[in-house]
Amino acid sequence: MSARPSVKLLRALLDESADGLLAVDAKGHVLTANAAASGLFGFGPEKIEGKHLEDLVPPVSRRPLRELLAKGEGRLETFLSGRRTEIRVRRLEDGVLLVRLRTQPRSRADAGDSLGEFLFGFPHGVVRVGNDGKVTFANPLAKVLFRPQALVVGRPLPEPWPSISLATIVERARRSRIGLAPRIADAGSRTLRIFALPPVRDEGPVLVLEDVTRQHRRDRVNSEFVRNAAHQMRTPTAAIASAVEVLQGGAKEIPAERDRFLAHLERETNRLVRLMQALLVLARAEAGVQPPRLEFVRLEPLLQDVAGGADGPEHRVELTCDPSIAVFVERDLAEQAFQSIVENALQHARGGTVRINAWDSGAGRVTVEVDDPGEGILPEHLERVQEPFYRGAVDRDGFGLGLAIAAQAINAVGGTLRIASSPGQGTKATIELPSAQIREAS
């Protein structure tokens, strides 16, 4: 029986390899590495061991590498120590992964192409397309953005997004010889801004792909916020304008009528001021400029103010709330949220009674339920009732016009809003807020 090779001999054999070799555990931590791998990462072997492999590659390659390690096999290209490097992964026994790093030989063109090396780690996707329509260069981020379609150098440029034709953009850039205005592409879960640059040295146009998903989502939220604010302010301003018109029409000469409309003006003006304050706080919270100023607020007086302002001859609001319950919220935001929810419930109560029940649900949370005995919501409309200005099929005014602001306000103070409903069975809004225990002085 032959003797087994020593650890020193195995280490020497590994160090003789021109390729970088690493053993990586199932969580992506480096178990061991040979000299070539250490040189590519710019560390000694002892400094690599124990590190997460993902932290050793450029940021643009970390997500593809994470997916490659999870899969346990495959390859990707990245840039290490100024050299284009192929990373190959193969799963061994006991969950250990063998990672091979192979630097690609540099041609004369590559040796002088410092721009290409820069673009390889560029924070946007970059694709160069030859005159034959085939890809001549693609950096790692571009390959990630094109998924699930494969973007391969030497193959025709794929068309992954139905909303936009990349071939048309490339052809226009080639003919015009000037840069084209950016186009927006809906890439599934991503939104991309695509620039087309004219050919350089007859090497074909270049596409630059920028992931603007977060910016696009933020712009949409801001637009919806403005629409919601305008709608919410319309009701009190219309009421104030109507009261002024009646007073000017002669009601001011009748003391009883004058006092009634002046009280109406005061109530609607105060409501408008509270709404404006709540919107200002909410806007600052959404922008991250000023977080909500959370404070201990007794829940019963807050809900009484909301119920009292909504109660009237055509409908009733019943409130059940333990006086000892308190919540930790921004008062103006919480009041605006409850007011919007109760007003929506009253619009669909069909003259019935809207019931507000609040209790301490434990685990540091307080639950408030707002029930209306209305016509309910069809299932196909239920998931959209919190969208701004969404109107159901049978709703002339629309159910939940105020729920968008209510949901934003509740979320800003660390709460949640759920809507449950069935046709003919009414609707229940469930709000959960952070609890604030207030103990009465003995």
CORZI-V929697 format. One line per field, one symbol per residue. phi: phi as a letter, one per 40 degrees, with the letter a starting at -180 (. if undefined). psi: psi as a letter, one per 30 degrees, with the letter a starting at -180 (. if undefined). burial: + if it has 24 or more other ideal C-beta (glycine too) atoms within 12 Angstrom, else -. A space follows every 50 residues. Layout:
BEGIN
phi = ???
psi = ???
burial = ???
END
This chain:
BEGIN
phi = .cccccccccccccccccccbbbbcccgcccaaccccccccgbcdccccg ccdcccbddccccdcccccccgahaababbfgbcbcbbbacbcfgcbcbb bbccccccccccccccccccbccbcbbbbcccgccbaacdcccccccccc bbcgbcccbcbccabcccccccccccgbccccbbbcbgcbbbbbbbbccb ffchcbbbbbcbdcccccccccccccccccccccccccccccccccccch cccbdccccccccccccccccccccccccccccccccgcacdccacbccc cccccccccccaccabbbbbaccccbbbaccccccccccccccccccbcf gcccbbbbaccgfgbbbbbbbbcccgbcdcbccbccccgcbccbbccgcg cccccdccccccbgbbbbbbabdgbgbbbbbbbccbcbcccc
psi = klkkkleeeeeeeeffkfkkkkkklfggkkelkleeeeeefglleffekf lkeefflkeffeeeeeeeeeeglallkajkhgkkkkkkkkkalggkkkkk jjkkkkleeeegifeeeefegkflkkkkklfgglkfkkleeeeeffkfkk jkkflkklifjffkjeeeeeeeeeefglklkklkkjhcflkkkkkkklkk hggllkkkkkjgeeeeeeeeeeeeeeeeeeeefeeeeeeeeeeeeeefff fffjeeeeeefeeeeeeeeeeeeeeeeeeeeeeeeefgejlkjklkkkee eeeeeeeeffkaffllkkkjkkffklljljeeeeeeeeeeeeeeeefgfh fakkkjkkljglhgkkkkkjkkhafakkeffefgfgkkgkklfgjefkkg fffeeeeeeeefggalkkkklkkfgakkkkkklkkjkjkkk.
burial = -------------+----+++++++--++++++++++++++---+--++- +-++-+++-+++-++--++------+++++--+++++++-------++++ +++------------++-++++-+++++++----++++++++++++---- +-+---++-++--+-+--++--++-----+--+++-+--++++++++++- ---+++++++++--------+--++--++-+++--+---+--+------- ----------+--++--+--++-++--++++++-++-----+-+--++++ -++++++-++----+-+++-+---+++++++++++++++++++++++++- --++++++++----+++++++++++++---++--++++++-+--+--+++ +++++++++++++++++++-+----+++++++++++------
END
